[in-house]
Amino acid sequence: MRTNARLGRRGFLRAALAGAMTATAGGILSSSCQSARRGWRAKKRVIVGAHPWVYAATQPNYDIYPVLDGIFADMSDAGIEAIELMHTALRYPDAVERIGGLSDKYALPVIGTSFGGAMWDRAQHETVYEDARLIVPRLAALRGRTLGTSVGSAGQAKTPEQLDAQAELLRRLIALCDDHGVVLNLHNHTYEVENNLHDLKGTLARIPDVPLGPDLNWLVRGGVDPVDFIETYGSQVVFLHLRDQYADGTWSEALGEGDMDYTAIAKALNNIRFSGDAIIELAHEGSFTPTRPLRESLRLSRAFVKETLGY
């Protein structure tokens, strides 16, 4: 039954992306491909994708662009349903054409991209905003629909003035995303949730209804119980990053091999009727040597999400 269900999902994605995606010289997808991707975009069930950080971690400057072919191949083979890019990959002039071609080849839609900058620092606002003005239209051309946004660490608890500046730029980015049919969600590392959620609460006090895309493992590392977070902020949670760690705090090789209580997390998500997107983002400690190919860890992680979370 599980095998048939997975084939059904893959079959739908392949049908939705059929018709061979091509790009114009200006990097805009063909109308036939855009129509195909709207069918996937309109789906209501939880999409389980993956983020390529574990690949970026071993690349110069964390640049995934040179290894995109292998990333798409691995994720497709592992049964991943969509890819969340890193925004640096969208800076390349031929990004839409190349990524669109890989998306079509591997029937792996682009769900969105992670994005970040020092938004608390007004001196950097225009640099960050201009980067977003380049990235967001290209993401939209690929039919991506989410911008998982990190606000940047100030190295200490942010002042009210810094939080004001942060919210000011976020409002501009939200408007930019709205103009292109993209939803910005606040993605957290540890600095946003440490010290009793100081940074995140500061943003929410200024932009109360902003969508949230918590990384459940960074919550743990920031001293926050992910179940409590889901129960408290569930109505705003539209996106999840999923990772696992052992009791000693080091990351496990695959999701489900660590000690995070994903059974309790699954119950909390069910209680809030979570209907957003769930993204597997593997990470390994710098001293860790993988014992298996990354595509196998992705496959194991995908199976764990299906078995434990039901997605």
C-alpha positions in Angstrom: 0.0 0.0 0.0 2.8 2.4 0.8 4.6 1.6 -2.4 1.4 2.2 -4.4 0.8 5.5 -2.6 4.3 6.7 -3.4 4.0 5.7 -7.0 0.7 7.6 -7.1 2.3 10.8 -5.8 5.2 10.5 -8.2 2.8 9.8 -11.0 0.8 12.9 -10.3 4.0 15.0 -10.2 5.2 13.6 -13.5 1.8 14.2 -15.1 1.7 17.7 -13.7 5.1 18.5 -15.1 4.7 16.7 -18.5 5.0 18.7 -21.6 8.7 19.5 -21.3 9.6 22.7 -19.6 11.4 25.2 -21.7 12.6 28.7 -21.0 12.6 31.8 -23.2 15.8 33.8 -23.7 14.7 36.1 -20.9 14.4 33.1 -18.5 10.6 32.9 -18.2 8.9 29.5 -18.3 6.7 28.5 -21.2 2.9 29.1 -20.7 2.3 25.3 -21.0 4.7 24.5 -18.2 3.4 27.3 -16.0 -0.1 25.8 -16.4 1.2 22.4 -15.4 2.9 23.7 -12.3 -0.2 25.6 -11.2 -1.9 22.2 -10.8 0.8 21.1 -8.4 0.7 24.5 -6.7 -3.0 24.2 -6.0 -2.7 20.9 -4.1 -3.9 21.0 -0.5 -2.2 18.0 1.1 1.2 18.3 2.8 4.1 18.3 0.4 7.3 16.7 1.6 10.3 18.3 0.1 14.0 18.6 0.9 16.5 21.4 1.3 20.1 20.9 -0.1 22.1 22.2 2.9 23.8 18.9 3.5 25.2 19.2 -0.1 26.1 22.9 0.3 28.0 22.2 3.5 30.8 20.5 1.5 30.9 23.0 -1.4 33.2 26.1 -1.7 31.2 29.1 -0.4 28.3 26.7 0.2 27.4 27.1 -3.5 25.1 24.3 -4.7 24.9 25.5 -8.3 27.8 23.3 -9.6 26.3 20.2 -8.1 22.6 20.8 -8.9 22.3 17.8 -11.3 23.3 15.4 -8.6 21.1 17.0 -6.0 18.0 16.8 -8.2 18.9 13.2 -9.1 19.3 12.1 -5.5 16.1 13.8 -4.3 14.1 12.4 -7.1 15.5 8.9 -6.5 14.7 9.2 -2.8 11.0 9.9 -3.3 11.2 13.6 -2.4 8.3 15.5 -3.8 9.8 19.0 -4.2 13.0 20.9 -3.6 13.5 24.1 -1.6 16.5 25.9 -3.1 19.1 28.0 -1.5 18.7 31.6 -2.9 22.3 31.9 -4.0 21.6 29.3 -6.8 19.1 31.8 -8.2 21.6 34.5 -8.7 23.2 32.9 -11.7 22.0 34.4 -15.1 20.9 31.1 -16.5 19.3 29.9 -13.2 15.7 29.8 -14.4 16.5 27.9 -17.6 18.9 25.4 -15.9 16.9 24.7 -12.7 13.7 24.6 -14.7 15.2 22.0 -17.0 16.3 19.8 -14.0 12.9 20.2 -12.4 11.3 18.9 -15.5 13.8 16.1 -16.1 13.5 14.7 -12.6 9.8 15.6 -12.0 10.9 17.6 -9.0 9.0 20.9 -8.6 10.7 23.9 -7.0 8.6 24.7 -3.9 10.6 27.8 -2.9 13.9 28.9 -1.6 15.6 29.8 1.7 16.7 33.5 1.9 18.4 35.6 4.5 20.3 38.8 5.4 21.1 41.2 8.1 17.7 42.7 8.2 18.2 44.3 11.7 20.9 46.6 10.2 19.4 49.5 8.2 22.8 50.1 6.5 22.3 46.8 4.7 18.6 47.1 3.8 19.0 48.1 0.2 21.6 45.4 -0.4 19.3 42.7 1.0 16.3 44.1 -0.8 18.0 44.3 -4.2 19.1 40.7 -3.7 15.4 39.8 -3.1 14.4 41.8 -6.2 16.6 39.5 -8.2 15.7 36.3 -6.5 11.9 36.5 -6.1 10.9 37.0 -9.7 13.2 34.1 -10.7 11.6 31.9 -8.0 8.2 32.9 -9.3 9.2 32.0 -12.8 10.0 28.5 -11.6 6.6 28.4 -9.9 8.1 28.4 -6.4 5.7 29.7 -3.8 7.6 30.1 -0.6 10.5 32.3 0.7 11.8 30.9 3.9 13.4 34.0 5.4 16.0 34.3 8.1 16.5 37.8 9.5 20.2 37.5 10.5 22.0 37.4 13.8 23.3 40.5 15.5 25.6 38.5 17.7 23.6 39.6 20.8 20.0 40.2 21.8 18.6 42.8 19.4 17.6 46.2 20.6 14.1 47.7 20.0 15.6 49.9 17.3 17.2 46.9 15.6 13.9 45.0 15.8 12.1 48.0 14.3 14.5 48.0 11.4 14.1 44.3 10.9 10.3 44.6 10.7 10.6 47.5 8.3 12.5 45.5 5.8 10.4 42.4 6.3 7.3 44.4 5.4 9.0 45.5 2.1 9.9 41.9 1.4 6.4 40.6 2.1 5.0 43.2 -0.3 7.6 42.1 -2.9 6.6 38.5 -2.5 2.9 39.3 -2.6 3.5 41.0 -6.0 4.9 37.7 -7.3 2.5 35.2 -5.7 5.1 34.0 -3.2 4.5 33.6 0.6 7.2 34.8 2.9 7.6 32.7 6.1 9.9 33.3 9.0 12.5 30.5 9.2 14.4 30.3 12.5 17.9 29.3 13.4 18.8 29.3 17.1 19.3 33.1 17.4 15.7 33.9 16.6 14.4 31.6 19.4 17.0 31.8 22.2 16.4 33.8 25.3 12.7 32.9 25.4 12.1 33.7 21.7 13.4 37.2 22.1 14.1 37.8 18.4 11.0 36.1 17.1 8.7 37.7 19.7 10.1 41.1 18.7 9.2 40.5 15.1 5.7 39.2 16.0 5.1 42.2 18.2 5.6 44.3 15.0 4.2 42.0 12.4 1.7 39.9 14.3 0.3 37.9 11.4 3.5 37.0 9.5 3.5 33.2 8.5 6.0 31.0 10.3 8.3 28.3 9.0 10.0 26.9 12.1 13.0 24.5 11.9 12.0 22.1 14.6 15.6 21.0 15.3 16.9 24.6 15.7 14.0 25.1 18.1 15.4 22.3 20.2 19.0 23.7 20.0 17.6 27.1 21.0 16.0 25.7 24.1 12.4 25.6 22.8 10.2 22.6 23.0 8.9 22.1 19.4 5.6 20.7 20.7 5.0 23.8 22.8 5.9 26.0 19.9 3.4 24.2 17.6 0.7 24.4 20.1 1.3 28.1 20.7 1.9 29.4 17.2 0.2 26.6 15.2 -2.3 28.9 13.4 0.6 30.7 11.8 2.8 27.7 10.9 2.8 27.2 7.2 6.1 25.5 6.7 8.4 23.1 8.6 12.1 22.1 8.5 12.6 18.6 9.8 15.9 17.3 11.1 17.0 15.1 14.0 19.7 14.8 16.7 20.9 12.4 19.3 20.6 13.0 23.0 24.1 14.4 23.1 23.0 17.2 20.8 24.9 16.0 17.6 22.9 15.5 14.4 21.9 12.1 13.3 22.7 10.9 9.8 19.1 10.7 8.8 15.8 11.8 10.1 14.4 9.3 12.5 17.8 8.0 13.7 18.1 10.5 16.5 16.2 11.1 19.8 13.8 13.9 19.0 10.3 13.0 19.9 8.7 13.0 16.5 5.8 11.0 17.7 4.8 13.8 20.0 5.5 16.3 17.3 3.2 14.4 14.9 0.4 14.5 17.5 0.8 18.3 17.9 0.8 18.8 14.1 -2.3 16.7 13.9 -4.0 18.7 16.6 -3.5 21.9 14.7 -4.5 20.3 11.4 -1.2 21.3 9.8 -1.6 21.6 6.1 1.5 23.5 5.1 4.8 22.1 3.6 7.3 19.8 5.4 10.9 20.0 4.3 13.6 17.5 5.2 16.9 19.4 5.8 19.7 17.1 6.8 22.9 18.4 8.4 26.0 16.6 9.7 28.6 17.8 12.1 31.8 19.0 10.5 33.8 16.0 11.8 31.2 13.5 10.6 31.9 11.1 7.8 28.7 9.7 6.2 28.3 6.0 6.3 26.0 5.9 3.2 25.2 7.9 0.1 23.2 11.1 0.8 20.4 9.9 -1.4 20.0 6.9 0.9 19.7 9.1 4.0 17.1 11.2 2.1 15.2 8.0 1.3 15.3 6.8 4.9 14.2 10.3 6.1 11.3 10.4 3.6 10.1 7.0 4.8 10.3 8.1 8.4 8.2 11.2 7.7 5.6 9.0 6.0 5.5 6.5 8.8 5.7 8.9 11.8 4.0 12.1 10.6 1.7 10.5 8.0 2.8 12.8 5.1 
